[in-house]
Amino acid sequence: MSLKNRVSDEIKTAMKAKDKLRLETVRGIKKVIIEKESEIRAKGREELNEEEEMAILMQLAKQRRDSIKQFTDAGRDELADKEAKELVILEEYLPAQLSDADIAAAVDEAIAQTGASGPRDMGKVMGPVMQKLKGQADGGKVQEIVKAKLMGE
């Protein structure tokens, strides 16, 4: 089942359950999907592929994480809480996130393959790791682990 169909079903379910937050979040996902589909129609395609759908979900999740941090820093806990609840809903559509240990193992592997030896080689490591872990790890978390490993921490 495509993401668009799954989201449409979720909208109906949320409406019946009168779950306002889920309905709002899922409608937001559908809105972005429709916008992206209209962009690709100009290129002669009708539907998004699975990778493009995953990119949309990852982008929306990243936006929520950034908002949570900003709202928390500004002392707006009620808004941070709402964003956190939306993030939980979005994460239902994403693959399970890897643990720090699993991310660290992938980073170690990439460092060995690229021969990276210091902070200036961060880009060499980030590319392959993010490609391998696409959708399974937050880029900020990966960057944090790569930086720590390359700095020798």
C-alpha positions as CSV (number, residue, x, y, z in Angstrom):
1,M,0.0,0.0,0.0
2,S,1.4,3.4,-1.0
3,L,2.0,6.0,1.7
4,K,-0.7,8.2,0.1
5,N,-3.3,5.4,0.4
6,R,-2.2,4.5,4.0
7,V,-2.5,8.2,5.0
8,S,-6.0,8.5,3.4
9,D,-7.1,5.5,5.5
10,E,-5.6,7.0,8.6
11,I,-7.5,10.2,8.0
12,K,-10.7,8.3,7.9
13,T,-9.9,6.4,11.0
14,A,-8.8,9.6,12.9
15,M,-12.1,11.4,11.8
16,K,-14.2,8.5,13.1
17,A,-12.2,8.4,16.4
18,K,-12.4,12.2,16.7
19,D,-8.6,12.2,17.2
20,K,-7.9,15.9,16.4
21,L,-4.1,15.8,16.7
22,R,-3.7,12.6,14.6
23,L,-6.1,14.0,12.0
24,E,-4.2,17.3,11.8
25,T,-0.8,15.5,11.6
26,V,-1.9,13.0,9.0
27,R,-3.5,15.7,6.9
28,G,-0.2,17.5,7.0
29,I,1.5,14.5,5.6
30,K,-1.0,14.1,2.8
31,K,-0.7,17.8,1.9
32,V,3.1,17.5,1.4
33,I,2.6,14.3,-0.6
34,I,0.1,16.1,-2.9
35,E,2.4,19.0,-3.3
36,K,5.4,16.8,-4.2
37,E,3.2,14.8,-6.7
38,S,2.2,18.0,-8.4
39,E,5.9,18.9,-8.8
40,I,6.8,15.5,-10.4
41,R,3.8,15.6,-12.8
42,A,5.7,18.4,-14.6
43,K,8.4,15.8,-15.1
44,G,6.0,13.3,-16.6
45,R,5.5,11.0,-13.5
46,E,2.3,10.4,-11.7
47,E,3.3,9.0,-8.3
48,L,6.2,9.3,-5.8
49,N,8.4,6.3,-5.4
50,E,9.1,4.8,-2.0
51,E,12.4,6.6,-1.5
52,E,10.7,10.0,-2.2
53,E,7.9,9.2,0.3
54,M,10.5,8.3,2.9
55,A,12.3,11.6,2.3
56,I,9.0,13.5,2.9
57,L,8.5,11.7,6.2
58,M,12.1,12.2,7.3
59,Q,11.8,15.9,6.5
60,L,8.6,16.3,8.5
61,A,10.1,14.4,11.4
62,K,13.2,16.6,11.3
63,Q,11.0,19.7,11.3
64,R,9.3,18.5,14.4
65,R,12.6,17.7,16.2
66,D,13.9,21.2,15.4
67,S,10.6,22.8,16.6
68,I,10.7,20.8,19.8
69,K,14.2,22.1,20.5
70,Q,13.3,25.7,19.7
71,F,10.1,25.7,21.7
72,T,11.8,24.1,24.7
73,D,14.7,26.6,24.5
74,A,12.1,29.4,24.4
75,G,10.2,28.0,27.4
76,R,7.1,27.1,25.3
77,D,6.6,23.7,26.8
78,E,3.0,23.4,25.6
79,L,4.0,23.8,22.0
80,A,7.0,21.5,22.4
81,D,4.7,18.9,23.8
82,K,2.3,19.2,20.8
83,E,5.2,18.8,18.4
84,A,6.5,15.8,20.3
85,K,3.1,14.1,20.0
86,E,3.0,14.9,16.3
87,L,6.6,13.4,16.0
88,V,5.4,10.2,17.6
89,I,2.6,9.9,15.0
90,L,5.1,10.6,12.1
91,E,7.5,8.0,13.5
92,E,4.8,5.3,13.0
93,Y,5.3,5.7,9.3
94,L,9.2,5.6,9.4
95,P,11.3,2.5,9.8
96,A,12.4,1.7,13.4
97,Q,15.2,4.0,14.4
98,L,18.6,2.4,15.1
99,S,20.3,2.5,18.5
100,D,23.4,4.6,19.1
101,A,25.4,1.4,19.2
102,D,24.2,0.4,15.7
103,I,24.9,3.9,14.4
104,A,28.4,3.8,15.9
105,A,29.0,0.4,14.2
106,A,28.0,1.8,10.8
107,V,30.2,4.9,11.4
108,D,33.2,2.7,12.4
109,E,32.7,0.7,9.2
110,A,32.5,3.9,7.0
111,I,35.7,5.3,8.7
112,A,37.5,2.0,7.9
113,Q,36.3,2.0,4.3
114,T,37.1,5.7,3.7
115,G,40.4,5.8,5.6
116,A,39.1,8.9,7.4
117,S,41.5,10.1,10.1
118,G,40.3,13.4,11.5
119,P,37.6,16.0,11.6
120,R,38.4,17.3,8.1
121,D,37.3,13.9,6.8
122,M,33.8,14.2,8.3
123,G,32.2,14.7,4.8
124,K,33.8,11.5,3.6
125,V,32.2,9.5,6.4
126,M,28.8,11.3,6.6
127,G,27.8,10.6,3.0
128,P,28.2,6.8,3.0
129,V,26.7,6.5,6.6
130,M,23.6,8.5,5.8
131,Q,23.1,6.6,2.5
132,K,23.3,3.3,4.4
133,L,21.1,4.4,7.3
134,K,18.6,6.4,5.3
135,G,15.4,6.7,7.3
136,Q,16.7,4.7,10.2
137,A,18.7,7.4,12.0
138,D,18.4,11.1,12.6
139,G,21.1,13.0,10.7
140,G,21.9,15.1,13.8
141,K,22.6,12.0,15.9
142,V,24.8,10.5,13.1
143,Q,26.7,13.7,12.8
144,E,27.3,13.8,16.6
145,I,28.6,10.2,16.6
146,V,30.8,10.8,13.5
147,K,32.3,13.9,15.0
148,A,33.0,12.2,18.3
149,K,34.8,9.3,16.6
150,L,36.9,11.5,14.3
151,M,37.9,13.7,17.2
152,G,39.0,10.6,19.1
153,E,36.6,11.0,21.9
